[in-house]
Every structure is written in C-alpha cells, then in structure tokens.
Amino acid sequence: MDAQGMTIGALAGRVGVSVETIRYYHRRGLLPLSQRAAGRVRRYGEDSLQRLLFIKRAQRLGFTLDEIAALLVLNDKTGCDQARSVAERRLEEIEARMRDLSAIRDTLLGLIRRCRSARGRTACPLISTLAQPLPPA
C-alpha cells in the first residue's frame, strides 16, 4: 500500500469483495468512511484493510453482520466475556444446524437405499415419500 492509501477499488481487490460490499458495510456502520483528501477520492489505510479482513474471517466462521458489529464494538480489549458469549450462541446454532443436517442426511440415505432395492418393482420410494401430505404444524 502506498503512503496515500488505497482507493475503494484497490481495497475491495485486496480483500476479495466488491466495491458495493464495502459501500454496504459503510451503510451498516461496520466500516467507517475514510476522509477525502482535498475533495478527491477517498483513501483507505491499513486500519480499514484490517477491519474488512476481520469482517470476512468472522463471516467464514458463520457470524451474522449484526454479530460482527457487536464484536467490532467489543474489540477494545475489555469485552472478551461478551465476545465469548456471542461465539457460544453462534456455536449452539451451528451444532443445532449440524444435528438437523445429520437427520436429513440419514433420511436421504434411507430413501436412496429403498430406491436401490425397489429396482422398478414398486413406485419410487423417494417420490412416494415426497408426495405424502405434510403433517399439521
């Protein structure tokens, strides 16, 4: 990065996001607007780059943008307990999703096995199962 900083396009390229993503982060308050130098284009420094990398790493771990905003506020080295609480909630949600996906996987494996064993002698077990009415909610 040069001494005058990066343009929004250069910053987007360094992080692997679009310019519109950066503008969206500005609107959400996740990334402060940089100052314009004498009416010129905005220039972004190392702090903006690091903040965007933080956001992208947090997204890869499954954090929502609202959770990321909370983590950014807590990034003052005094909010570790609160940050841990946010992470624990995210982990619980991920584990619940994994249980759901495991149940879906088991159901699909069973249907696939039934389809293989039917070999055209009966109606397709997969299609028959999917065609059944849903139980009342």
C-alpha positions as CSV (number, residue, x, y, z in Angstrom):
1,M,0.0,0.0,0.0
2,D,1.3,3.4,-0.8
3,A,1.6,6.3,1.6
4,Q,-1.6,7.9,0.5
5,G,-3.7,4.7,1.0
6,M,-5.9,2.7,-1.3
7,T,-8.9,3.6,-3.4
8,I,-12.1,1.7,-2.6
9,G,-11.5,-0.5,-5.7
10,A,-8.0,-1.4,-4.5
11,L,-9.3,-2.1,-1.0
12,A,-12.0,-4.3,-2.4
13,G,-9.5,-6.2,-4.5
14,R,-7.2,-6.8,-1.6
15,V,-10.0,-8.3,0.5
16,G,-11.7,-10.1,-2.3
17,V,-15.1,-8.3,-2.1
18,S,-16.9,-5.9,-4.4
19,V,-16.9,-2.2,-4.1
20,E,-20.7,-2.4,-3.4
21,T,-19.9,-4.7,-0.5
22,I,-17.7,-2.1,1.0
23,R,-20.4,0.6,0.5
24,Y,-22.9,-1.7,2.1
25,Y,-20.6,-2.1,5.1
26,H,-20.4,1.7,5.3
27,R,-24.2,1.9,5.4
28,R,-24.4,-0.8,8.1
29,G,-21.8,1.0,10.2
30,L,-19.3,-1.8,10.0
31,L,-16.6,0.2,8.2
32,P,-16.2,4.0,8.8
33,L,-16.0,6.2,5.8
34,S,-12.5,7.4,5.1
35,Q,-11.8,11.1,4.7
36,R,-11.5,12.7,1.2
37,A,-8.2,14.4,0.7
38,A,-9.0,17.9,-0.7
39,G,-12.2,16.9,-2.5
40,R,-10.5,13.9,-4.1
41,V,-11.4,10.3,-3.8
42,R,-11.5,8.5,-0.5
43,R,-8.3,6.7,0.5
44,Y,-8.3,3.7,2.8
45,G,-5.5,2.8,5.1
46,E,-4.2,-0.3,6.9
47,D,-6.9,0.0,9.6
48,S,-9.7,-0.3,7.0
49,L,-8.0,-3.3,5.5
50,Q,-7.6,-5.0,8.8
51,R,-11.3,-4.2,9.7
52,L,-12.5,-5.7,6.4
53,L,-10.3,-8.8,6.9
54,F,-11.8,-9.2,10.4
55,I,-15.4,-9.0,9.0
56,K,-14.6,-11.6,6.3
57,R,-12.9,-14.0,8.8
58,A,-15.9,-13.7,11.1
59,Q,-18.3,-14.3,8.2
60,R,-16.4,-17.5,7.4
61,L,-17.0,-18.6,11.0
62,G,-20.7,-18.1,10.5
63,F,-21.2,-14.9,12.3
64,T,-24.0,-12.6,11.1
65,L,-23.3,-9.0,10.3
66,D,-25.2,-8.0,13.4
67,E,-23.0,-10.3,15.5
68,I,-19.9,-8.9,13.7
69,A,-21.0,-5.4,14.5
70,A,-21.2,-6.4,18.2
71,L,-17.8,-8.0,18.1
72,L,-16.3,-4.9,16.5
73,V,-17.6,-2.8,19.3
74,L,-16.1,-5.2,21.8
75,N,-12.7,-5.0,20.1
76,D,-11.4,-2.7,22.8
77,K,-9.8,-5.5,24.8
78,T,-12.4,-5.2,27.6
79,G,-15.2,-7.2,26.1
80,C,-13.8,-10.8,26.0
81,D,-16.6,-12.2,28.1
82,Q,-19.3,-10.7,25.9
83,A,-17.4,-11.7,22.7
84,R,-17.2,-15.3,24.1
85,S,-21.0,-15.2,24.7
86,V,-21.6,-14.2,21.1
87,A,-19.4,-17.0,19.9
88,E,-21.1,-19.5,22.3
89,R,-24.5,-18.6,20.9
90,R,-23.2,-19.0,17.3
91,L,-21.7,-22.4,18.2
92,E,-25.0,-23.6,19.6
93,E,-26.8,-22.5,16.4
94,I,-24.2,-24.3,14.3
95,E,-24.4,-27.5,16.4
96,A,-28.2,-27.5,16.1
97,R,-27.9,-27.0,12.3
98,M,-25.4,-29.9,12.1
99,R,-27.9,-32.1,14.0
100,D,-30.6,-31.1,11.6
101,L,-28.4,-31.8,8.6
102,S,-27.4,-35.2,10.0
103,A,-31.1,-36.1,10.3
104,I,-31.7,-35.0,6.8
105,R,-28.7,-37.0,5.6
106,D,-29.9,-40.1,7.4
107,T,-33.4,-39.8,5.9
108,L,-32.0,-39.3,2.3
109,L,-29.6,-42.3,2.7
110,G,-32.6,-44.4,3.8
111,L,-34.7,-43.3,0.8
112,I,-31.8,-43.9,-1.6
113,R,-31.3,-47.4,-0.2
114,R,-35.1,-48.1,-0.6
115,C,-34.9,-46.8,-4.2
116,R,-32.0,-49.1,-5.0
117,S,-33.8,-52.1,-3.5
118,A,-37.1,-51.4,-5.3
119,R,-35.4,-51.6,-8.8
120,G,-38.6,-50.6,-10.6
121,R,-40.8,-53.2,-9.0
122,T,-42.7,-50.6,-7.0
123,A,-43.4,-46.9,-7.1
124,C,-40.3,-45.0,-6.3
125,P,-40.0,-44.7,-2.5
126,L,-38.3,-41.3,-2.7
127,I,-41.1,-39.9,-4.9
128,S,-43.8,-41.6,-2.8
129,T,-42.4,-40.1,0.4
130,L,-42.1,-36.6,-1.0
131,A,-45.7,-36.8,-2.4
132,Q,-47.1,-37.5,1.1
133,P,-49.0,-34.6,2.7
134,L,-47.2,-32.8,5.4
135,P,-48.3,-33.3,9.0
136,P,-50.1,-30.3,10.6
137,A,-47.7,-27.8,12.1
